Amino acid sequence: MTIICTGKIANTTVGHIDHAMAYPAGFQRLGHDVYVMERVGSNRCTDSNKQTIPFEQWDGRLHFEEVMRTYGIWPRCCLIYKNGEATHGLSYAEAVNVAKRCDVLITRSGEIHKAPEIFEQARQRAYFDGNPGNTQVLLQQHGENYESLNRYDHLFTLGLNIGTEACPIPTGCRQWHPLVRPVVLSLWPTSSSLGGKCFTTISTWKGRATFEWDGRYSGDKSDNWSHFLDLPQKAGQEFEIALQIDSADHQTDRHLFQDKHWRLSDPGTLRNLADYRDYIGRSRAEFSVAHNRYVQFSTGWFSDRSALYLASGKPVLVQSTGIEPHLPTGKGLLTFTTMEEAMAGIEEINGNYALHSRTAREIAEEYFDSDRVLAKILNRVGY
């Protein structure tokens, strides 16, 4: 089977790259004829000062190639500039020829629908929603032209509660198939480290798109971090966040954490897959809140990043988004809603670390293994 996978890769941080690349790497592992294609406009081609530069001078080209080589896809890929005026990897003519025999085109994110000679020729098209709640509300508000969703045959979502009574978010009159993110387990072996001292995570602070629905405001991730700033002092536990803060109040926001004894590191240092694996591998466990939209609308979202902690044999303690009916919790994967529950989860992990570590990997093998998850996708689309 010929499969084209797409996503925002050329200028995206490594944490997001792995969740995009798990699809092509996983499908290739299953023996399929896999290609990766990404369309970029001039607005994406910028230098370190955010100034627009020619595609031929853009560092994103080299980053795209490096990622493809890391995941074993190069040279079966094409970075497309605008309508094919230039490419990196396959020529545009070669990319179009691949599209002519494509059985399934899978979009994780990006603008491939703006390259009609690629997009329209696939026999089937599947869209993967990594931002549940936001995607469905915008679809409801703007109609099916939003993200060209009316042109996809299948819609999948990481919101495991989307379309159920547990979640009030609208579906836009479309059927959303719930699915967890795939993890290529061979790329994420159990860490040899027995666990460091720090509970860690990789997180944003503010700046994501927001929406209002049913009289409620989606909020931001900072809304939930603010409720747990006292945790290091209350729990007597070391915490570190590789925290991306882009707000105008950068220093003020950093001090909110530092004054409460959180250790902050720069996610920009996680430049490649090895860096990302090493950061997670040196962690004792993950502790993280969720974006407020996932919590208050009970979308059943589960983090791409948390799946990688589980695969690495690291226990995960995360704010509840309604995942409990879908994933096993209590050992290896624990959830909380209050400060008291968070503290109890930390005590439980520390008190029986070997069990939680072993169970974390077992959960990854049973629920997130790319062989299983991607087989479900192909079964859903009729292959």
C-alpha positions as CSV (number, residue, x, y, z in Angstrom):
1,M,0.0,0.0,0.0
2,T,1.2,3.5,-0.8
3,I,0.8,6.0,2.0
4,I,1.6,9.7,2.1
5,C,1.9,11.2,5.6
6,T,2.0,15.0,6.2
7,G,2.6,17.3,9.1
8,K,4.4,20.5,10.3
9,I,8.0,19.3,10.5
10,A,10.3,21.7,8.8
11,N,10.4,24.3,11.6
12,T,8.7,22.5,14.5
13,T,10.3,21.5,17.8
14,V,11.4,17.9,18.4
15,G,8.5,17.1,20.8
16,H,6.0,17.7,18.1
17,I,8.1,16.1,15.4
18,D,8.0,12.7,17.0
19,H,4.2,12.6,17.1
20,A,4.1,13.5,13.4
21,M,6.9,11.1,12.4
22,A,5.4,8.1,14.4
23,Y,2.9,7.6,11.5
24,P,5.3,7.3,8.6
25,A,7.9,5.4,10.6
26,G,5.3,3.1,12.0
27,F,3.6,2.4,8.6
28,Q,7.1,1.8,7.0
29,R,7.8,-0.7,9.8
30,L,4.6,-2.5,8.8
31,G,6.0,-2.9,5.3
32,H,4.1,-0.2,3.4
33,D,5.4,2.1,0.7
34,V,5.5,5.4,2.7
35,Y,6.3,9.0,1.8
36,V,6.3,12.2,3.8
37,M,5.3,15.5,2.2
38,E,4.9,18.9,3.6
39,R,3.7,22.1,1.9
40,V,5.0,25.5,3.2
41,G,4.3,29.0,2.1
42,S,6.5,32.1,2.2
43,N,5.2,32.9,5.8
44,R,7.0,29.8,7.1
45,C,10.3,30.6,5.5
46,T,11.8,33.0,8.1
47,D,15.3,33.5,9.6
48,S,16.2,33.8,13.3
49,N,14.8,37.3,13.4
50,K,11.5,36.2,11.9
51,Q,12.2,37.9,8.6
52,T,11.0,36.3,5.4
53,I,13.8,34.8,3.3
54,P,13.9,32.8,0.1
55,F,13.1,29.1,0.3
56,E,16.5,28.2,-1.0
57,Q,18.1,30.0,2.0
58,W,15.7,28.7,4.6
59,D,17.2,26.5,7.4
60,G,13.9,24.6,7.5
61,R,15.0,22.7,4.4
62,L,18.0,21.2,6.2
63,H,16.0,20.5,9.4
64,F,13.4,18.6,7.3
65,E,16.1,16.5,5.7
66,E,17.7,15.8,9.1
67,V,14.4,14.6,10.6
68,M,13.7,12.4,7.6
69,R,17.1,10.8,7.9
70,T,16.7,10.2,11.6
71,Y,13.4,8.3,11.1
72,G,14.7,6.4,8.0
73,I,12.4,8.1,5.5
74,W,14.8,10.0,3.4
75,P,14.8,10.3,0.3
76,R,11.1,9.3,0.1
77,C,9.9,12.7,1.0
78,C,9.2,16.1,-0.4
79,L,9.1,19.6,1.2
80,I,7.0,21.6,-1.2
81,Y,7.2,25.4,-1.5
82,K,3.9,27.0,-2.4
83,N,2.5,25.3,-5.5
84,G,5.6,23.4,-6.4
85,E,7.8,26.3,-7.4
86,A,10.6,24.6,-5.5
87,T,11.1,21.5,-3.4
88,H,13.6,19.8,-1.2
89,G,13.8,16.0,-1.5
90,L,11.8,14.6,-4.4
91,S,11.1,16.9,-7.3
92,Y,7.5,18.1,-7.6
93,A,6.9,15.9,-10.6
94,E,8.1,12.9,-8.6
95,A,5.8,13.8,-5.7
96,V,2.8,14.1,-8.0
97,N,3.5,10.7,-9.5
98,V,3.5,9.2,-6.0
99,A,0.2,11.0,-5.2
100,K,-1.3,9.3,-8.3
101,R,-0.8,5.9,-6.8
102,C,-1.5,6.9,-3.2
103,D,-4.0,4.7,-1.4
104,V,-4.3,6.8,1.8
105,L,-3.1,10.4,2.6
106,I,-2.8,11.0,6.3
107,T,-2.7,14.6,7.6
108,R,-1.5,15.2,11.2
109,S,-1.3,18.9,10.6
110,G,-0.1,21.3,7.9
111,E,-1.2,22.7,4.6
112,I,-1.1,19.8,2.2
113,H,-4.7,20.7,1.1
114,K,-3.2,23.8,-0.5
115,A,-1.2,21.5,-2.9
116,P,-4.1,20.1,-4.9
117,E,-2.1,18.0,-7.3
118,I,-0.9,16.0,-4.2
119,F,-4.0,16.2,-2.0
120,E,-6.8,15.5,-4.5
121,Q,-5.3,12.4,-6.1
122,A,-5.2,10.2,-3.1
123,R,-7.9,7.5,-3.1
124,Q,-8.7,8.2,0.5
125,R,-7.8,11.0,2.9
126,A,-7.7,10.8,6.7
127,Y,-7.4,13.8,9.1
128,F,-5.8,13.4,12.6
129,D,-6.9,15.9,15.2
130,G,-4.3,16.5,17.8
131,N,-6.1,19.5,19.3
132,P,-9.5,18.1,20.4
133,G,-12.1,20.7,21.4
134,N,-10.5,23.5,19.4
135,T,-10.9,21.7,16.1
136,Q,-14.5,20.7,16.6
137,V,-15.6,24.1,17.8
138,L,-14.0,25.9,14.9
139,L,-15.6,23.4,12.6
140,Q,-18.9,24.1,14.1
141,Q,-18.4,27.9,13.9
142,H,-16.8,28.1,10.4
143,G,-18.4,25.1,8.6
144,E,-16.7,22.2,6.9
145,N,-14.5,24.4,4.9
146,Y,-12.4,24.8,8.0
147,E,-9.1,23.1,7.4
148,S,-10.8,21.6,4.3
149,L,-12.3,19.0,6.6
150,N,-15.2,18.4,4.2
151,R,-12.6,16.9,1.8
152,Y,-11.5,14.2,4.2
153,D,-13.1,10.7,4.1
154,H,-12.1,9.9,7.7
155,L,-11.7,12.0,10.8
156,F,-9.7,10.7,13.8
157,T,-9.1,12.5,17.1
158,L,-7.0,12.3,20.2
159,G,-10.1,13.4,22.2
160,L,-11.2,10.0,23.4
161,N,-14.5,11.5,24.7
162,I,-15.4,13.5,21.6
163,G,-18.9,12.6,20.4
164,T,-19.8,11.0,23.7
165,E,-22.1,12.1,26.6
166,A,-19.0,12.7,28.7
167,C,-17.9,15.7,26.5
168,P,-20.1,18.7,25.6
169,I,-18.0,19.7,22.6
170,P,-19.9,19.6,19.3
171,T,-18.9,17.2,16.5
172,G,-19.7,19.5,13.5
173,C,-22.1,16.8,12.3
174,R,-19.1,14.5,11.5
175,Q,-18.1,11.2,13.0
176,W,-14.8,11.4,14.9
177,H,-13.0,8.2,15.5
178,P,-11.1,8.3,18.9
179,L,-7.5,7.1,18.7
180,V,-4.4,7.4,20.9
181,R,-1.1,8.5,19.3
182,P,1.1,5.7,18.0
183,V,4.6,5.1,19.5
184,V,7.2,3.2,17.5
185,L,8.5,1.3,20.5
186,S,11.8,0.4,18.9
187,L,12.6,4.1,18.8
188,W,11.6,4.4,22.5
189,P,13.2,1.6,24.5
190,T,12.9,1.4,28.2
191,S,15.4,3.7,29.7
192,S,18.4,2.1,31.4
193,S,18.2,4.7,34.2
194,L,16.4,3.6,37.3
195,G,15.0,7.1,37.7
196,G,16.5,10.4,38.6
197,K,15.4,12.7,41.4
198,C,13.2,15.0,39.3
199,F,9.6,14.6,38.1
200,T,9.8,16.4,34.8
201,T,7.7,17.5,31.8
202,I,8.0,19.5,28.6
203,S,5.3,22.2,28.4
204,T,4.0,25.5,27.0
205,W,2.7,28.3,29.2
206,K,0.5,30.6,27.2
207,G,-0.4,31.6,23.7
208,R,-2.5,28.7,22.3
209,A,-5.6,29.6,20.3
210,T,-8.7,30.0,22.5
211,F,-12.4,29.6,22.0
212,E,-15.8,30.0,23.8
213,W,-18.4,27.3,23.8
214,D,-21.6,26.9,25.7
215,G,-20.8,29.9,27.8
216,R,-17.4,28.6,28.8
217,Y,-14.0,29.9,27.8
218,S,-11.3,27.4,26.8
219,G,-8.6,29.2,28.8
220,D,-4.9,28.4,28.6
221,K,-2.4,25.9,30.1
222,S,-1.1,28.6,32.5
223,D,-4.5,28.6,34.1
224,N,-3.9,25.1,35.4
225,W,-0.2,25.4,36.2
226,S,-1.1,28.3,38.5
227,H,-3.1,26.0,40.7
228,F,-0.2,23.7,41.4
229,L,2.7,26.1,41.9
230,D,3.0,25.2,45.6
231,L,3.5,21.5,44.8
232,P,7.3,21.3,45.3
233,Q,7.1,22.7,48.8
234,K,4.0,20.7,49.8
235,A,5.2,17.4,48.4
236,G,8.9,17.7,49.2
237,Q,9.7,16.6,45.7
238,E,12.0,18.0,43.0
239,F,10.3,19.2,39.8
240,E,11.7,20.4,36.5
241,I,9.8,21.8,33.5
242,A,11.3,22.4,30.0
243,L,9.0,25.3,29.7
244,Q,8.4,27.4,26.6
245,I,7.4,30.9,27.7
246,D,6.8,33.4,24.8
247,S,4.8,36.0,26.6
248,A,5.7,39.6,27.0
249,D,6.0,39.0,30.7
250,H,8.6,36.3,30.2
251,Q,10.7,37.1,33.3
252,T,7.7,37.6,35.6
253,D,6.2,34.3,34.5
254,R,9.5,32.5,35.1
255,H,9.7,33.9,38.6
256,L,6.3,32.5,39.4
257,F,7.8,29.0,39.1
258,Q,11.3,29.8,40.4
259,D,10.0,31.5,43.5
260,K,8.1,28.3,44.3
261,H,11.2,26.1,43.8
262,W,10.5,24.8,40.4
263,R,13.5,24.1,38.2
264,L,13.1,25.5,34.7
265,S,15.1,24.4,31.6
266,D,15.0,25.5,28.0
267,P,13.1,23.2,25.6
268,G,15.1,24.7,22.8
269,T,18.0,22.5,23.9
270,L,16.0,19.4,22.8
271,R,17.2,19.7,19.3
272,N,16.8,16.1,18.0
273,L,15.4,12.7,18.9
274,A,18.4,11.7,20.9
275,D,18.1,14.9,23.1
276,Y,14.4,14.2,23.6
277,R,14.9,10.6,24.6
278,D,17.7,11.6,26.9
279,Y,15.7,14.2,28.7
280,I,12.8,11.8,29.4
281,G,15.2,9.0,30.2
282,R,16.9,11.0,33.0
283,S,13.5,11.7,34.6
284,R,12.1,10.0,37.6
285,A,8.5,10.3,36.3
286,E,6.4,12.8,34.5
287,F,4.2,15.4,36.3
288,S,2.1,17.7,34.2
289,V,-1.1,19.6,34.1
290,A,-3.3,19.8,30.9
291,H,-4.5,22.7,28.8
292,N,-7.6,24.0,30.5
293,R,-9.8,23.2,27.4
294,Y,-9.1,19.5,27.8
295,V,-9.9,19.6,31.5
296,Q,-13.1,21.6,31.6
297,F,-14.6,20.0,28.5
298,S,-13.5,16.5,29.5
299,T,-12.2,15.7,26.0
300,G,-10.3,12.6,27.0
301,W,-7.1,14.0,25.5
302,F,-3.9,12.2,26.3
303,S,-0.5,13.9,25.7
304,D,1.8,12.7,22.9
305,R,4.6,13.4,25.3
306,S,3.1,11.3,28.1
307,A,2.9,8.3,25.8
308,L,6.7,8.6,25.4
309,Y,7.3,8.7,29.1
310,L,5.3,5.5,29.4
311,A,7.2,3.8,26.6
312,S,10.5,4.8,28.4
313,G,9.3,3.1,31.6
314,K,8.7,6.3,33.4
315,P,5.5,6.6,35.5
316,V,3.2,9.4,34.5
317,L,1.1,11.6,36.8
318,V,-1.1,13.9,34.8
319,Q,-4.2,16.1,35.3
320,S,-7.4,14.3,34.5
321,T,-9.0,15.1,31.1
322,G,-11.5,12.2,31.3
323,I,-9.2,9.4,30.1
324,E,-10.0,7.0,32.9
325,P,-12.6,5.0,31.0
326,H,-10.2,4.5,28.1
327,L,-6.8,3.9,29.6
328,P,-5.8,2.0,32.8
329,T,-5.0,4.3,35.7
330,G,-3.7,3.7,39.2
331,K,-0.4,2.0,38.4
332,G,2.2,3.4,35.9
333,L,-0.3,6.0,34.8
334,L,-2.0,8.1,37.5
335,T,-4.3,11.1,37.2
336,F,-5.3,13.9,39.6
337,T,-7.8,16.7,39.9
338,T,-6.7,18.4,43.1
339,M,-3.5,19.3,44.9
340,E,-4.2,16.5,47.5
341,E,-4.6,13.9,44.7
342,A,-1.4,15.1,43.0
343,M,0.5,14.8,46.3
344,A,-0.9,11.3,46.9
345,G,0.1,10.3,43.4
346,I,3.7,11.5,44.0
347,E,3.8,9.5,47.2
348,E,2.5,6.4,45.6
349,I,5.0,6.5,42.7
350,N,7.9,7.1,45.1
351,G,6.7,4.4,47.4
352,N,6.5,1.7,44.8
353,Y,8.7,3.0,42.0
354,A,9.7,-0.3,40.4
355,L,6.1,-1.5,40.0
356,H,5.0,1.8,38.5
357,S,8.0,1.9,36.1
358,R,7.3,-1.6,34.9
359,T,3.6,-1.0,34.5
360,A,4.2,2.2,32.5
361,R,6.0,0.3,29.8
362,E,3.4,-2.4,29.8
363,I,0.7,0.2,29.2
364,A,2.7,1.6,26.3
365,E,3.0,-1.8,24.8
366,E,-0.6,-2.6,25.1
367,Y,-2.2,0.7,24.1
368,F,0.3,2.8,22.2
369,D,2.4,0.3,20.1
370,S,2.4,1.7,16.6
371,D,1.9,-1.8,15.1
372,R,-1.5,-2.0,16.9
373,V,-2.6,1.6,16.6
374,L,-1.8,1.9,12.9
375,A,-3.4,-1.4,12.1
376,K,-6.6,0.0,13.6
377,I,-6.3,3.0,11.3
378,L,-6.0,0.9,8.2
379,N,-8.9,-1.3,9.3
380,R,-11.0,1.8,9.7
381,V,-10.3,3.1,6.2
382,G,-11.0,-0.3,4.7
383,Y,-7.6,-1.9,4.2
